[in-house]
Amino acid sequence: MRILLCVLCLLFLFPSCKTPEARKPVNIKSGSFIDESINRNKQLAAKQESRIQKIIDQDTTNSYITSEGGFWYFYNIKDTLSKRTPEFGDIVNFNYNVKDLNGKVIYTQEELDTITYYIDKEELFLGLREGLKLMKAGETVTFLFPSYQAYGYYGDDNKIGTNIPLKTTVTLNKITKESTTEN
């Protein structure tokens, strides 16, 4: 009787020990989400660039330059004698402020204080990082950055929200070569 019970138990348990079949991966043949995201970003960039172009067109006082990086700028104070701009690893000392495109102050120069930055070796938002490389010591430049050159989708987790284009005035006080203390 005992043997019969064991055999019956094995008969019931054995089929339930079958290993599960692996599921086949789900193939998504459409990149619709990515395509939609790309289209949204292109539309956002076009809208911001159009808004910046209107500001430039209405400003008859300043001569704007279009950067290769996709932002615009003009010189408040320009050094026409020096040729030295910061290079990788150079230490720059600068001050700046941050405004929205309507001119509303987000961060004052006093709030941000004087910044010491190693070119391309530390974190700084993309547009400012590239803008500093265009400047010479003693120059003051005003930059207009679309959001993709500023803080983008994430903002700065403080005062700058999602997809906010910025106007920033920067004064480059000093450039120091990485390996020396010469200017």
Solvent accessible surface area in square Angstrom, and as a share of the most:
residue,aa,sasa,rsa
1,M,176,0.78
2,R,197,0.72
3,I,139,0.71
4,L,103,0.51
5,L,100,0.50
6,C,75,0.45
7,V,70,0.40
8,L,76,0.38
9,C,72,0.43
10,L,119,0.59
11,L,112,0.56
12,F,156,0.65
13,L,104,0.52
14,F,164,0.69
15,P,89,0.56
16,S,83,0.53
17,C,96,0.57
18,K,153,0.65
19,T,108,0.63
20,P,125,0.78
21,E,148,0.66
22,A,98,0.76
23,R,226,0.83
24,K,178,0.76
25,P,114,0.72
26,V,133,0.76
27,N,116,0.59
28,I,142,0.72
29,K,192,0.81
30,S,67,0.43
31,G,36,0.34
32,S,58,0.38
33,F,151,0.63
34,I,111,0.56
35,D,77,0.40
36,E,93,0.42
37,S,30,0.19
38,I,81,0.41
39,N,77,0.40
40,R,132,0.48
41,N,90,0.46
42,K,133,0.57
43,Q,127,0.57
44,L,54,0.27
45,A,23,0.18
46,A,60,0.46
47,K,147,0.62
48,Q,11,0.05
49,E,58,0.26
50,S,58,0.38
51,R,94,0.34
52,I,0,0.00
53,Q,76,0.34
54,K,127,0.54
55,I,42,0.21
56,I,25,0.13
57,D,97,0.50
58,Q,144,0.64
59,D,35,0.18
60,T,133,0.77
61,T,120,0.70
62,N,48,0.24
63,S,96,0.62
64,Y,38,0.15
65,I,70,0.35
66,T,91,0.53
67,S,16,0.10
68,E,190,0.85
69,G,35,0.34
70,G,20,0.19
71,F,2,0.01
72,W,29,0.10
73,Y,18,0.07
74,F,14,0.06
75,Y,51,0.19
76,N,77,0.39
77,I,105,0.53
78,K,106,0.45
79,D,36,0.19
80,T,109,0.63
81,L,164,0.81
82,S,42,0.27
83,K,181,0.77
84,R,65,0.24
85,T,43,0.25
86,P,6,0.04
87,E,108,0.48
88,F,136,0.57
89,G,0,0.00
90,D,9,0.04
91,I,38,0.19
92,V,0,0.00
93,N,43,0.22
94,F,0,0.00
95,N,21,0.11
96,Y,14,0.06
97,N,30,0.15
98,V,2,0.01
99,K,55,0.23
100,D,28,0.15
101,L,14,0.07
102,N,123,0.63
103,G,36,0.35
104,K,143,0.61
105,V,73,0.42
106,I,24,0.12
107,Y,25,0.09
108,T,49,0.29
109,Q,76,0.34
110,E,142,0.64
111,E,95,0.43
112,L,38,0.19
113,D,93,0.48
114,T,64,0.37
115,I,47,0.24
116,T,81,0.47
117,Y,4,0.02
118,Y,83,0.31
119,I,0,0.00
120,D,54,0.28
121,K,99,0.42
122,E,77,0.35
123,E,163,0.73
124,L,30,0.15
125,F,18,0.07
126,L,69,0.35
127,G,0,0.00
128,L,0,0.00
129,R,59,0.22
130,E,59,0.26
131,G,0,0.00
132,L,0,0.00
133,K,56,0.24
134,L,66,0.33
135,M,1,0.00
136,K,35,0.15
137,A,32,0.25
138,G,43,0.42
139,E,0,0.00
140,T,14,0.08
141,V,1,0.00
142,T,3,0.02
143,F,0,0.00
144,L,0,0.00
145,F,0,0.00
146,P,0,0.00
147,S,3,0.02
148,Y,99,0.38
149,Q,13,0.06
150,A,11,0.09
151,Y,67,0.26
152,G,17,0.16
153,Y,146,0.55
154,Y,177,0.67
155,G,9,0.09
156,D,36,0.19
157,D,142,0.73
158,N,113,0.58
159,K,102,0.43
160,I,7,0.03
161,G,37,0.36
162,T,71,0.41
163,N,42,0.22
164,I,58,0.30
165,P,9,0.06
166,L,0,0.00
167,K,56,0.24
168,T,0,0.00
169,T,38,0.22
170,V,0,0.00
171,T,40,0.24
172,L,0,0.00
173,N,62,0.32
174,K,91,0.39
175,I,1,0.01
176,T,19,0.11
177,K,88,0.37
178,E,84,0.38
179,S,106,0.69
180,T,55,0.32
181,T,127,0.74
182,E,118,0.53
183,N,111,0.57
